[in-house]
Amino acid sequence: MGRFNITFNRLGVFPNARHPKVIWIGSDKTSPDLVTLQRDIDSRLNRCDLFVKEKKFSPHITLSRLRNGAKPDILKKPLEIETGSLLIPVTQVHLIKSRLHSSGAVHSSLFCGNLK
């Protein structure tokens, strides 16, 4: 797969606005190249019985985790902020394992590869 760009331009929360636990920045339009890459990775991992897809694919950058959640009205105004657009070139793929612990998230690299 070739290199491509992703534009990040909107703020959001997971799992939802009533119970925010993660603040993220994402794109209002998912790149077709990114969807193709994600499906290819899923397909290859499924063949190896290494991967069970748990959630819908939602490309984003995590900005903050809220340990005890937050009241929805506190985040309403900040989530309405115009972020502008941040264009990021995608030249590599990193497959990262993320485990949440009481002390925070622990990440480990499973794979890294360059895009052509």
C-alpha positions in Angstrom: 0.0 0.0 0.0 1.2 3.5 -0.8 1.6 6.5 1.5 -1.4 8.8 2.1 -2.5 11.7 4.3 -5.0 11.9 7.1 -6.7 15.2 8.1 -7.7 15.6 11.8 -10.2 18.4 12.3 -12.7 17.7 15.0 -12.8 16.9 18.7 -14.9 14.1 20.3 -15.3 11.8 23.3 -15.6 8.1 23.9 -17.8 6.3 24.7 -20.3 9.1 24.4 -21.1 12.6 25.5 -23.0 11.5 28.6 -20.1 9.4 30.0 -16.9 10.9 28.5 -13.8 8.8 29.3 -11.5 9.8 26.4 -11.1 13.1 24.6 -9.9 12.6 21.0 -9.2 14.4 17.8 -10.4 12.8 14.6 -11.5 13.5 11.0 -14.9 14.4 9.8 -14.2 12.3 6.7 -12.5 8.9 6.9 -9.8 8.5 4.3 -10.5 5.7 1.8 -6.8 4.7 1.9 -7.0 4.4 5.7 -10.1 2.2 5.5 -8.4 0.0 3.0 -5.3 -0.3 5.2 -7.4 -1.1 8.3 -9.4 -3.8 6.4 -6.2 -5.4 5.1 -4.7 -5.5 8.6 -7.9 -7.0 10.0 -8.1 -9.6 7.3 -4.5 -10.7 7.8 -4.8 -10.9 11.5 -8.0 -12.8 11.3 -6.3 -15.5 9.2 -3.7 -15.9 12.0 -6.3 -16.2 14.8 -4.4 -13.4 16.5 -7.1 -10.8 16.5 -10.7 -10.4 17.6 -12.3 -7.2 16.5 -14.1 -5.7 19.5 -15.2 -2.2 18.3 -16.1 -0.3 15.2 -13.0 1.3 13.6 -12.8 4.9 14.6 -9.5 6.6 13.5 -8.4 9.1 16.1 -5.6 10.5 18.3 -6.3 10.2 22.0 -5.6 13.5 23.6 -6.7 12.7 27.2 -8.2 10.0 29.3 -10.6 11.0 32.1 -10.1 8.7 35.0 -13.3 9.4 36.9 -15.2 10.6 33.9 -16.4 14.1 33.7 -19.7 15.9 33.8 -21.0 16.3 30.2 -21.7 20.0 30.7 -18.0 20.6 31.6 -16.9 19.4 28.1 -19.7 20.9 26.0 -17.9 24.2 25.3 -14.4 22.7 24.7 -15.8 20.2 22.3 -17.3 23.0 20.2 -13.9 24.6 19.7 -12.9 24.9 16.0 -9.7 22.9 15.8 -8.6 23.9 12.3 -7.1 21.1 10.2 -4.0 19.1 10.9 -2.8 17.2 7.9 -0.6 14.2 8.8 1.3 12.2 6.2 1.1 8.4 6.8 4.4 6.8 5.9 4.5 3.9 8.4 2.2 1.5 10.1 2.6 0.6 13.7 0.5 -2.1 15.3 0.3 -1.3 19.0 -1.1 -3.3 21.8 -2.7 -1.2 24.5 -3.6 -2.5 28.0 -5.4 -0.3 30.5 -4.2 -0.5 34.1 -5.2 1.5 37.2 -1.9 3.4 36.8 -2.6 4.2 33.1 -2.3 2.7 29.7 0.6 0.4 28.8 1.6 0.2 25.1 3.8 -2.3 23.4 4.8 -2.4 19.7 3.8 -5.6 17.9 4.8 -4.6 14.3 6.2 -1.6 12.4 6.3 -1.4 8.6 6.9 1.3 6.0 4.4 2.2 3.3 5.7 2.5 -0.3 
